[in-house]
Amino acid sequence: MKKYTIQFVSVVMIAAAFIFFGTTSCKKSSSSTPTSDSAVFLFHLHTQIYNSTIGGNPGVDSNTDGSTNVWYSDSLGRHIELFVPQFFISNIMLVNSSGSMVALTNVVVLKGLDSEDYYLCKVPAGTYVSAMFTVGLSSANSVTPPTTSFITDGIPYPTQATMWNGANYYGMVITGAYDTTTGNTGSNPIPFNFSLPNNLTTQYQVVLPTRGTGANSNYLVYTAAAGSTNYIHILCDYGKLLSAINLRTSTTTNGTTINPQIADTLAKGISNMFRYEQ
Protein backbone atom coordinates (compact mmCIF):
# COMPACT_ATOMS: atom_id res chain seq x y z
CA MET A 1 0.00 0.00 0.00
CA LYS A 2 1.43 3.35 -1.05
CA LYS A 3 2.00 5.87 1.70
CA TYR A 4 0.79 9.43 1.41
CA THR A 5 1.80 12.35 3.59
CA ILE A 6 -0.97 14.65 4.72
CA GLN A 7 -0.77 17.83 6.71
CA PHE A 8 -4.00 17.11 8.59
CA VAL A 9 -5.28 20.29 10.22
CA SER A 10 -8.79 20.75 11.60
CA VAL A 11 -10.49 23.02 14.09
CA VAL A 12 -9.30 20.86 17.00
CA MET A 13 -6.17 19.07 15.85
CA ILE A 14 -2.84 19.60 14.06
CA ALA A 15 -0.83 16.59 12.87
CA ALA A 16 2.82 17.04 11.86
CA ALA A 17 3.93 15.61 8.53
CA PHE A 18 7.13 14.42 6.85
CA ILE A 19 7.29 15.73 3.25
CA PHE A 20 9.08 14.34 0.21
CA PHE A 21 11.38 16.47 -2.04
CA GLY A 22 12.90 16.59 -5.53
CA THR A 23 12.62 18.47 -8.82
CA THR A 24 9.47 16.50 -9.57
CA SER A 25 8.80 15.15 -6.08
CA CYS A 26 9.88 15.51 -2.47
CA LYS A 27 12.33 13.23 -0.73
CA LYS A 28 11.72 12.27 2.87
CA SER A 29 12.81 14.83 5.40
CA SER A 30 12.03 15.27 9.08
CA SER A 31 12.79 18.97 9.11
CA SER A 32 11.58 22.08 7.30
CA THR A 33 15.05 23.62 7.56
CA PRO A 34 16.25 24.26 3.99
CA THR A 35 19.52 22.78 2.80
CA SER A 36 22.24 24.90 1.19
CA ASP A 37 20.95 24.27 -2.34
CA SER A 38 17.20 24.42 -1.78
CA ALA A 39 14.41 26.69 -0.56
CA VAL A 40 11.35 25.95 1.55
CA PHE A 41 7.83 26.86 0.44
CA LEU A 42 4.74 27.07 2.64
CA PHE A 43 1.13 27.97 2.01
CA HIS A 44 -0.19 30.69 4.32
CA LEU A 45 -3.96 30.32 3.95
CA HIS A 46 -6.44 32.74 5.47
CA THR A 47 -10.11 31.81 5.92
CA GLN A 48 -12.18 34.78 4.73
CA ILE A 49 -15.73 35.96 4.26
CA TYR A 50 -15.61 38.90 1.89
CA ASN A 51 -12.96 41.20 3.46
CA SER A 52 -13.04 39.75 6.98
CA THR A 53 -10.46 37.25 8.21
CA ILE A 54 -11.70 34.34 10.33
CA GLY A 55 -9.71 31.92 12.45
CA GLY A 56 -6.00 31.79 13.14
CA ASN A 57 -6.30 34.40 15.84
CA PRO A 58 -9.31 33.56 18.03
CA GLY A 59 -10.92 36.47 19.85
CA VAL A 60 -9.34 39.23 17.78
CA ASP A 61 -10.30 38.30 14.23
CA SER A 62 -11.21 41.19 11.98
CA ASN A 63 -14.77 41.97 10.96
CA THR A 64 -16.11 44.58 8.58
CA ASP A 65 -17.50 46.59 11.50
CA GLY A 66 -14.28 46.33 13.53
CA SER A 67 -15.83 43.96 16.08
CA THR A 68 -15.25 40.31 16.95
CA ASN A 69 -18.85 39.40 16.14
CA VAL A 70 -19.17 35.78 14.94
CA TRP A 71 -21.37 36.95 12.07
CA TYR A 72 -19.59 38.09 8.92
CA SER A 73 -21.09 39.85 5.90
CA ASP A 74 -20.55 38.33 2.46
CA SER A 75 -20.45 40.34 -0.78
CA LEU A 76 -24.26 40.20 -0.95
CA GLY A 77 -24.65 41.60 2.56
CA ARG A 78 -25.78 38.28 4.06
CA HIS A 79 -24.54 37.58 7.59
CA ILE A 80 -22.77 34.22 7.82
CA GLU A 81 -21.07 32.21 10.57
CA LEU A 82 -18.76 29.30 9.70
CA PHE A 83 -18.48 26.21 11.90
CA VAL A 84 -16.39 23.81 9.77
CA PRO A 85 -14.85 25.22 6.57
CA GLN A 86 -12.41 22.55 5.36
CA PHE A 87 -10.96 21.29 2.09
CA PHE A 88 -8.14 19.14 0.79
CA ILE A 89 -5.43 20.54 -1.47
CA SER A 90 -3.49 18.16 -3.74
CA ASN A 91 -1.65 18.14 -7.10
CA ILE A 92 0.35 21.18 -6.00
CA MET A 93 2.71 22.71 -8.57
CA LEU A 94 5.01 25.70 -8.33
CA VAL A 95 5.63 27.59 -11.57
CA ASN A 96 9.18 28.78 -12.25
CA SER A 97 9.90 32.02 -14.12
CA SER A 98 11.17 29.91 -17.02
CA GLY A 99 7.72 28.37 -17.35
CA SER A 100 8.72 25.00 -15.96
CA MET A 101 6.74 23.45 -13.14
CA VAL A 102 7.85 21.74 -9.95
CA ALA A 103 5.24 19.13 -9.00
CA LEU A 104 4.99 18.36 -5.30
CA THR A 105 3.96 14.72 -5.44
CA ASN A 106 2.65 12.92 -2.35
CA VAL A 107 1.92 16.26 -0.67
CA VAL A 108 -1.66 16.75 0.54
CA VAL A 109 -2.97 19.54 2.78
CA LEU A 110 -6.20 19.64 4.75
CA LYS A 111 -7.04 23.30 5.28
CA GLY A 112 -8.99 23.95 8.47
CA LEU A 113 -10.46 27.05 10.06
CA ASP A 114 -7.92 28.21 12.61
CA SER A 115 -4.59 27.06 11.18
CA GLU A 116 -2.86 29.08 8.47
CA ASP A 117 0.72 27.87 7.83
CA TYR A 118 1.17 24.62 5.86
CA TYR A 119 4.66 23.36 5.08
CA LEU A 120 4.84 22.12 1.49
CA CYS A 121 8.30 21.10 0.39
CA LYS A 122 11.93 21.91 -0.26
CA VAL A 123 12.41 22.89 -3.89
CA PRO A 124 15.39 23.99 -6.00
CA ALA A 125 16.39 27.60 -5.45
CA GLY A 126 15.08 29.91 -8.16
CA THR A 127 12.43 32.44 -9.13
CA TYR A 128 8.83 31.31 -8.85
CA VAL A 129 5.88 33.26 -10.24
CA SER A 130 2.75 31.24 -9.52
CA ALA A 131 1.24 28.11 -8.03
CA MET A 132 -1.39 25.62 -9.13
CA PHE A 133 -3.36 23.09 -7.10
CA THR A 134 -6.50 21.00 -6.98
CA VAL A 135 -9.11 21.30 -4.26
CA GLY A 136 -9.90 17.72 -3.30
CA LEU A 137 -8.21 14.35 -3.76
CA SER A 138 -7.68 11.98 -6.64
CA SER A 139 -10.31 9.28 -7.06
CA ALA A 140 -7.90 6.62 -5.82
CA ASN A 141 -6.92 8.53 -2.69
CA SER A 142 -10.50 9.54 -2.01
CA VAL A 143 -11.63 5.97 -1.30
CA THR A 144 -8.62 4.89 0.77
CA PRO A 145 -9.32 4.85 4.52
CA PRO A 146 -6.88 6.96 6.54
CA THR A 147 -5.86 3.96 8.68
CA THR A 148 -4.37 2.19 5.66
CA SER A 149 -3.01 4.94 3.42
CA PHE A 150 -2.68 8.27 5.17
CA ILE A 151 0.14 7.36 7.53
CA THR A 152 3.17 9.30 8.73
CA ASP A 153 6.10 7.58 10.42
CA GLY A 154 3.96 4.49 11.06
CA ILE A 155 1.24 6.38 12.95
CA PRO A 156 -2.22 6.62 11.32
CA TYR A 157 -3.84 10.02 11.22
CA PRO A 158 -7.12 10.24 13.12
CA THR A 159 -10.30 10.14 11.09
CA GLN A 160 -11.93 13.56 10.68
CA ALA A 161 -15.60 12.65 10.77
CA THR A 162 -16.70 15.66 8.73
CA MET A 163 -14.40 14.72 5.82
CA TRP A 164 -14.61 10.91 5.84
CA ASN A 165 -18.08 9.38 5.45
CA GLY A 166 -17.04 5.78 5.98
CA ALA A 167 -16.53 5.05 2.28
CA ASN A 168 -14.62 8.01 0.86
CA TYR A 169 -13.43 11.53 1.51
CA TYR A 170 -15.19 14.72 0.58
CA GLY A 171 -13.15 17.32 -1.29
CA MET A 172 -14.67 20.18 0.70
CA VAL A 173 -17.05 20.50 3.64
CA ILE A 174 -18.69 23.76 4.70
CA THR A 175 -21.02 23.91 7.67
CA GLY A 176 -22.35 27.02 9.34
CA ALA A 177 -25.38 29.23 9.65
CA TYR A 178 -26.67 32.50 8.30
CA ASP A 179 -28.60 35.18 10.12
CA THR A 180 -31.97 36.20 8.69
CA THR A 181 -32.50 39.15 11.05
CA THR A 182 -32.21 42.67 9.67
CA GLY A 183 -30.13 43.92 12.59
CA ASN A 184 -27.63 41.07 12.53
CA THR A 185 -28.68 39.97 16.01
CA GLY A 186 -28.15 36.25 15.43
CA SER A 187 -31.54 35.48 16.94
CA ASN A 188 -32.72 33.47 13.93
CA PRO A 189 -29.77 31.43 12.62
CA ILE A 190 -30.49 29.03 9.76
CA PRO A 191 -27.96 26.17 9.46
CA PHE A 192 -26.37 24.94 6.24
CA ASN A 193 -24.25 21.89 5.48
CA PHE A 194 -22.50 21.49 2.13
CA SER A 195 -20.32 18.43 1.39
CA LEU A 196 -18.61 18.36 -2.01
CA PRO A 197 -17.36 14.98 -3.26
CA ASN A 198 -14.24 14.46 -5.35
CA ASN A 199 -16.05 13.13 -8.42
CA LEU A 200 -18.11 16.07 -9.67
CA THR A 201 -18.10 17.05 -13.35
CA THR A 202 -16.41 20.35 -12.55
CA GLN A 203 -12.74 19.96 -11.63
CA TYR A 204 -11.59 21.93 -8.62
CA GLN A 205 -8.51 23.22 -10.41
CA VAL A 206 -7.04 26.48 -9.11
CA VAL A 207 -4.45 28.40 -11.14
CA LEU A 208 -3.14 31.46 -9.34
CA PRO A 209 -2.25 34.34 -11.67
CA THR A 210 1.34 35.08 -12.66
CA ARG A 211 2.88 37.51 -10.22
CA GLY A 212 4.86 40.60 -11.27
CA THR A 213 3.02 41.22 -14.53
CA GLY A 214 -0.13 42.91 -15.82
CA ALA A 215 -2.91 43.26 -13.27
CA ASN A 216 -0.72 41.37 -10.79
CA SER A 217 2.38 43.54 -11.16
CA ASN A 218 2.03 44.66 -7.52
CA TYR A 219 2.61 41.11 -6.34
CA LEU A 220 6.34 40.44 -6.25
CA VAL A 221 7.70 37.19 -7.65
CA TYR A 222 9.12 34.67 -5.18
CA THR A 223 12.90 34.95 -5.28
CA ALA A 224 13.64 31.72 -3.49
CA ALA A 225 17.33 31.88 -2.61
CA ALA A 226 19.14 28.81 -1.32
CA GLY A 227 18.38 28.37 2.37
CA SER A 228 15.36 30.70 2.31
CA THR A 229 11.80 30.15 3.54
CA ASN A 230 9.01 31.45 1.31
CA TYR A 231 5.30 31.88 2.02
CA ILE A 232 2.56 31.90 -0.59
CA HIS A 233 -0.13 34.05 1.05
CA ILE A 234 -3.61 33.13 -0.16
CA LEU A 235 -7.07 34.29 0.88
CA CYS A 236 -9.79 31.61 0.85
CA ASP A 237 -13.01 33.59 0.50
CA TYR A 238 -16.02 31.47 1.48
CA GLY A 239 -18.28 34.46 1.16
CA LYS A 240 -17.50 34.69 -2.52
CA LEU A 241 -18.05 30.96 -2.93
CA LEU A 242 -21.39 30.93 -1.11
CA SER A 243 -22.64 33.98 -3.03
CA ALA A 244 -23.27 31.62 -5.96
CA ILE A 245 -26.19 29.98 -4.17
CA ASN A 246 -29.47 31.21 -2.74
CA LEU A 247 -29.42 30.57 1.01
CA ARG A 248 -33.03 29.91 1.94
CA THR A 249 -34.85 30.23 5.24
CA SER A 250 -35.95 26.60 5.09
CA THR A 251 -33.54 24.18 6.79
CA THR A 252 -34.62 21.39 4.43
CA THR A 253 -32.97 23.01 1.38
CA ASN A 254 -29.64 24.19 2.81
CA GLY A 255 -27.70 20.99 2.33
CA THR A 256 -26.13 18.93 -0.43
CA THR A 257 -27.78 15.77 0.95
CA ILE A 258 -31.22 17.24 0.32
CA ASN A 259 -30.22 19.24 -2.76
CA PRO A 260 -27.20 17.61 -4.51
CA GLN A 261 -27.26 20.22 -7.30
CA ILE A 262 -25.79 22.74 -4.85
CA ALA A 263 -22.51 20.79 -4.90
CA ASP A 264 -22.09 21.32 -8.65
CA THR A 265 -23.00 24.99 -8.34
CA LEU A 266 -20.39 25.53 -5.63
CA ALA A 267 -17.77 23.50 -7.50
CA LYS A 268 -18.00 25.81 -10.49
CA GLY A 269 -16.99 28.74 -8.31
CA ILE A 270 -14.19 27.14 -6.30
CA SER A 271 -11.41 28.62 -8.43
CA ASN A 272 -12.86 32.11 -7.83
CA MET A 273 -12.62 31.91 -4.04
CA PHE A 274 -8.80 32.08 -4.00
CA ARG A 275 -6.72 35.22 -4.42
CA TYR A 276 -3.34 36.50 -3.31
CA GLU A 277 -3.18 38.26 0.03
CA GLN A 278 0.18 39.85 -0.66
C-alpha positions in Angstrom: 0.0 0.0 0.0 1.4 3.3 -1.1 2.0 5.9 1.7 0.8 9.4 1.4 1.8 12.3 3.6 -1.0 14.7 4.7 -0.8 17.8 6.7 -4.0 17.1 8.6 -5.3 20.3 10.2 -8.8 20.7 11.6 -10.5 23.0 14.1 -9.3 20.9 17.0 -6.2 19.1 15.8 -2.8 19.6 14.1 -0.8 16.6 12.9 2.8 17.0 11.9 3.9 15.6 8.5 7.1 14.4 6.8 7.3 15.7 3.3 9.1 14.3 0.2 11.4 16.5 -2.0 12.9 16.6 -5.5 12.6 18.5 -8.8 9.5 16.5 -9.6 8.8 15.2 -6.1 9.9 15.5 -2.5 12.3 13.2 -0.7 11.7 12.3 2.9 12.8 14.8 5.4 12.0 15.3 9.1 12.8 19.0 9.1 11.6 22.1 7.3 15.0 23.6 7.6 16.2 24.3 4.0 19.5 22.8 2.8 22.2 24.9 1.2 21.0 24.3 -2.3 17.2 24.4 -1.8 14.4 26.7 -0.6 11.4 25.9 1.5 7.8 26.9 0.4 4.7 27.1 2.6 1.1 28.0 2.0 -0.2 30.7 4.3 -4.0 30.3 4.0 -6.4 32.7 5.5 -10.1 31.8 5.9 -12.2 34.8 4.7 -15.7 36.0 4.3 -15.6 38.9 1.9 -13.0 41.2 3.5 -13.0 39.8 7.0 -10.5 37.3 8.2 -11.7 34.3 10.3 -9.7 31.9 12.5 -6.0 31.8 13.1 -6.3 34.4 15.8 -9.3 33.6 18.0 -10.9 36.5 19.9 -9.3 39.2 17.8 -10.3 38.3 14.2 -11.2 41.2 12.0 -14.8 42.0 11.0 -16.1 44.6 8.6 -17.5 46.6 11.5 -14.3 46.3 13.5 -15.8 44.0 16.1 -15.3 40.3 16.9 -18.9 39.4 16.1 -19.2 35.8 14.9 -21.4 36.9 12.1 -19.6 38.1 8.9 -21.1 39.8 5.9 -20.6 38.3 2.5 -20.5 40.3 -0.8 -24.3 40.2 -1.0 -24.7 41.6 2.6 -25.8 38.3 4.1 -24.5 37.6 7.6 -22.8 34.2 7.8 -21.1 32.2 10.6 -18.8 29.3 9.7 -18.5 26.2 11.9 -16.4 23.8 9.8 -14.8 25.2 6.6 -12.4 22.5 5.4 -11.0 21.3 2.1 -8.1 19.1 0.8 -5.4 20.5 -1.5 -3.5 18.2 -3.7 -1.7 18.1 -7.1 0.4 21.2 -6.0 2.7 22.7 -8.6 5.0 25.7 -8.3 5.6 27.6 -11.6 9.2 28.8 -12.3 9.9 32.0 -14.1 11.2 29.9 -17.0 7.7 28.4 -17.3 8.7 25.0 -16.0 6.7 23.4 -13.1 7.8 21.7 -10.0 5.2 19.1 -9.0 5.0 18.4 -5.3 4.0 14.7 -5.4 2.7 12.9 -2.3 1.9 16.3 -0.7 -1.7 16.8 0.5 -3.0 19.5 2.8 -6.2 19.6 4.7 -7.0 23.3 5.3 -9.0 23.9 8.5 -10.5 27.1 10.1 -7.9 28.2 12.6 -4.6 27.1 11.2 -2.9 29.1 8.5 0.7 27.9 7.8 1.2 24.6 5.9 4.7 23.4 5.1 4.8 22.1 1.5 8.3 21.1 0.4 11.9 21.9 -0.3 12.4 22.9 -3.9 15.4 24.0 -6.0 16.4 27.6 -5.5 15.1 29.9 -8.2 12.4 32.4 -9.1 8.8 31.3 -8.9 5.9 33.3 -10.2 2.8 31.2 -9.5 1.2 28.1 -8.0 -1.4 25.6 -9.1 -3.4 23.1 -7.1 -6.5 21.0 -7.0 -9.1 21.3 -4.3 -9.9 17.7 -3.3 -8.2 14.4 -3.8 -7.7 12.0 -6.6 -10.3 9.3 -7.1 -7.9 6.6 -5.8 -6.9 8.5 -2.7 -10.5 9.5 -2.0 -11.6 6.0 -1.3 -8.6 4.9 0.8 -9.3 4.9 4.5 -6.9 7.0 6.5 -5.9 4.0 8.7 -4.4 2.2 5.7 -3.0 4.9 3.4 -2.7 8.3 5.2 0.1 7.4 7.5 3.2 9.3 8.7 6.1 7.6 10.4 4.0 4.5 11.1 1.2 6.4 13.0 -2.2 6.6 11.3 -3.8 10.0 11.2 -7.1 10.2 13.1 -10.3 10.1 11.1 -11.9 13.6 10.7 -15.6 12.6 10.8 -16.7 15.7 8.7 -14.4 14.7 5.8 -14.6 10.9 5.8 -18.1 9.4 5.5 -17.0 5.8 6.0 -16.5 5.0 2.3 -14.6 8.0 0.9 -13.4 11.5 1.5 -15.2 14.7 0.6 -13.1 17.3 -1.3 -14.7 20.2 0.7 -17.0 20.5 3.6 -18.7 23.8 4.7 -21.0 23.9 7.7 -22.3 27.0 9.3 -25.4 29.2 9.7 -26.7 32.5 8.3 -28.6 35.2 10.1 -32.0 36.2 8.7 -32.5 39.2 11.0 -32.2 42.7 9.7 -30.1 43.9 12.6 -27.6 41.1 12.5 -28.7 40.0 16.0 -28.1 36.3 15.4 -31.5 35.5 16.9 -32.7 33.5 13.9 -29.8 31.4 12.6 -30.5 29.0 9.8 -28.0 26.2 9.5 -26.4 24.9 6.2 -24.3 21.9 5.5 -22.5 21.5 2.1 -20.3 18.4 1.4 -18.6 18.4 -2.0 -17.4 15.0 -3.3 -14.2 14.5 -5.4 -16.1 13.1 -8.4 -18.1 16.1 -9.7 -18.1 17.0 -13.3 -16.4 20.3 -12.6 -12.7 20.0 -11.6 -11.6 21.9 -8.6 -8.5 23.2 -10.4 -7.0 26.5 -9.1 -4.5 28.4 -11.1 -3.1 31.5 -9.3 -2.2 34.3 -11.7 1.3 35.1 -12.7 2.9 37.5 -10.2 4.9 40.6 -11.3 3.0 41.2 -14.5 -0.1 42.9 -15.8 -2.9 43.3 -13.3 -0.7 41.4 -10.8 2.4 43.5 -11.2 2.0 44.7 -7.5 2.6 41.1 -6.3 6.3 40.4 -6.2 7.7 37.2 -7.6 9.1 34.7 -5.2 12.9 35.0 -5.3 13.6 31.7 -3.5 17.3 31.9 -2.6 19.1 28.8 -1.3 18.4 28.4 2.4 15.4 30.7 2.3 11.8 30.1 3.5 9.0 31.4 1.3 5.3 31.9 2.0 2.6 31.9 -0.6 -0.1 34.1 1.1 -3.6 33.1 -0.2 -7.1 34.3 0.9 -9.8 31.6 0.8 -13.0 33.6 0.5 -16.0 31.5 1.5 -18.3 34.5 1.2 -17.5 34.7 -2.5 -18.1 31.0 -2.9 -21.4 30.9 -1.1 -22.6 34.0 -3.0 -23.3 31.6 -6.0 -26.2 30.0 -4.2 -29.5 31.2 -2.7 -29.4 30.6 1.0 -33.0 29.9 1.9 -34.9 30.2 5.2 -35.9 26.6 5.1 -33.5 24.2 6.8 -34.6 21.4 4.4 -33.0 23.0 1.4 -29.6 24.2 2.8 -27.7 21.0 2.3 -26.1 18.9 -0.4 -27.8 15.8 1.0 -31.2 17.2 0.3 -30.2 19.2 -2.8 -27.2 17.6 -4.5 -27.3 20.2 -7.3 -25.8 22.7 -4.9 -22.5 20.8 -4.9 -22.1 21.3 -8.6 -23.0 25.0 -8.3 -20.4 25.5 -5.6 -17.8 23.5 -7.5 -18.0 25.8 -10.5 -17.0 28.7 -8.3 -14.2 27.1 -6.3 -11.4 28.6 -8.4 -12.9 32.1 -7.8 -12.6 31.9 -4.0 -8.8 32.1 -4.0 -6.7 35.2 -4.4 -3.3 36.5 -3.3 -3.2 38.3 0.0 0.2 39.9 -0.7 
